Amino acid sequence: MKLDMQRVFDPTCKVEIDGEEVRQFIAGLADNIGLGSTHAVRILGGAVAATTRSRFLQAWPEMEMVAAGLEKILKVEQRAHLLNMFGQTCGSENQSIAAAALGVK
């Protein structure tokens, strides 16, 4: 069984496990081992939640490393300008996170 993890990140790509669509594979596997659909969904949901949390935590240290690098090479005014551009592009919902990452209050 081979799962191409790179394909998982492309929402337009259909993910398959051993040539079978993921939903059908999981449903068949659950049926083969006598696992009810409710339990199969809980296990799958837990796996998705764990993966999402892991990727989020990985992204946060990467953002902190970039911010630390920017803090060393950019002046406060330049980082404030980046924050302003971020707010114009992405909206103000995540402005406080970006401000913390850039070291601008």
C-alpha positions as CSV (number, residue, x, y, z in Angstrom):
1,M,0.0,0.0,0.0
2,K,1.5,3.3,-1.1
3,L,0.1,6.7,-0.1
4,D,1.5,9.7,-2.0
5,M,1.5,12.4,0.8
6,Q,2.4,15.2,-1.6
7,R,-1.0,14.7,-3.4
8,V,-2.8,15.2,-0.1
9,F,-1.9,18.9,0.0
10,D,-3.5,19.6,-3.4
11,P,-7.3,20.0,-3.0
12,T,-7.9,19.5,-6.7
13,C,-6.2,16.2,-6.7
14,K,-8.1,13.0,-6.0
15,V,-6.3,11.0,-3.3
16,E,-6.2,7.2,-3.7
17,I,-4.8,4.4,-1.6
18,D,-3.6,1.5,-3.6
19,G,-5.8,2.7,-6.6
20,E,-8.9,3.1,-4.5
21,E,-10.6,6.4,-3.4
22,V,-9.8,7.1,0.2
23,R,-13.4,7.1,1.4
24,Q,-14.0,3.7,-0.1
25,F,-10.7,2.3,1.2
26,I,-11.5,3.4,4.8
27,A,-15.1,2.1,4.6
28,G,-13.9,-1.2,3.2
29,L,-11.1,-1.5,5.8
30,A,-13.5,-0.7,8.6
31,D,-15.9,-3.3,7.3
32,N,-13.2,-5.9,6.9
33,I,-12.1,-5.6,10.6
34,G,-15.7,-5.4,11.9
35,L,-15.4,-1.7,12.9
36,G,-18.7,0.2,12.8
37,S,-18.9,3.3,10.7
38,T,-19.3,5.6,13.7
39,H,-16.0,4.3,15.2
40,A,-14.3,4.5,11.8
41,V,-15.3,8.1,11.5
42,R,-14.0,8.9,15.0
43,I,-10.7,7.3,14.2
44,L,-10.4,9.1,10.9
45,G,-11.5,12.4,12.5
46,G,-8.8,12.0,15.2
47,A,-6.2,11.3,12.6
48,V,-7.1,14.4,10.7
49,A,-7.1,16.5,13.8
50,A,-3.7,15.2,14.9
51,T,-2.2,15.9,11.5
52,T,-3.7,19.4,11.3
53,R,-2.3,20.2,14.8
54,S,1.1,18.8,13.9
55,R,1.3,20.9,10.7
56,F,0.0,24.0,12.5
57,L,2.7,23.6,15.2
58,Q,5.4,23.1,12.6
59,A,4.3,26.2,10.7
60,W,4.4,28.3,13.9
61,P,8.1,27.7,14.6
62,E,8.9,28.3,10.9
63,M,7.1,31.7,11.1
64,E,9.0,32.5,14.3
65,M,12.3,31.7,12.6
66,V,11.4,34.0,9.6
67,A,10.3,36.7,12.0
68,A,13.6,36.5,14.0
69,G,15.5,36.7,10.7
70,L,13.5,39.7,9.6
71,E,14.0,41.4,13.0
72,K,17.8,41.2,12.5
73,I,17.8,42.7,9.0
74,L,14.9,45.1,8.9
75,K,14.2,48.2,10.8
76,V,11.1,48.6,12.9
77,E,9.6,51.0,10.3
78,Q,10.2,48.4,7.5
79,R,8.6,45.6,9.6
80,A,5.6,48.0,10.4
81,H,5.3,48.6,6.6
82,L,5.2,44.8,6.0
83,L,2.5,44.5,8.7
84,N,0.5,47.2,7.0
85,M,0.8,45.4,3.7
86,F,-0.3,42.2,5.3
87,G,-3.4,43.8,6.8
88,Q,-4.3,45.3,3.4
89,T,-3.9,41.9,1.7
90,C,-5.2,39.4,4.3
91,G,-7.5,41.5,6.3
92,S,-7.2,42.6,9.9
93,E,-8.4,39.3,11.6
94,N,-4.9,37.9,11.9
95,Q,-3.1,41.3,12.4
96,S,-2.2,40.6,16.0
97,I,-0.6,37.3,15.1
98,A,1.4,39.0,12.3
99,A,2.4,41.9,14.6
100,A,3.7,39.5,17.2
101,A,5.6,37.5,14.6
102,L,7.2,40.7,13.1
103,G,8.0,42.1,16.6
104,V,5.8,45.2,15.9
105,K,3.2,46.3,18.5
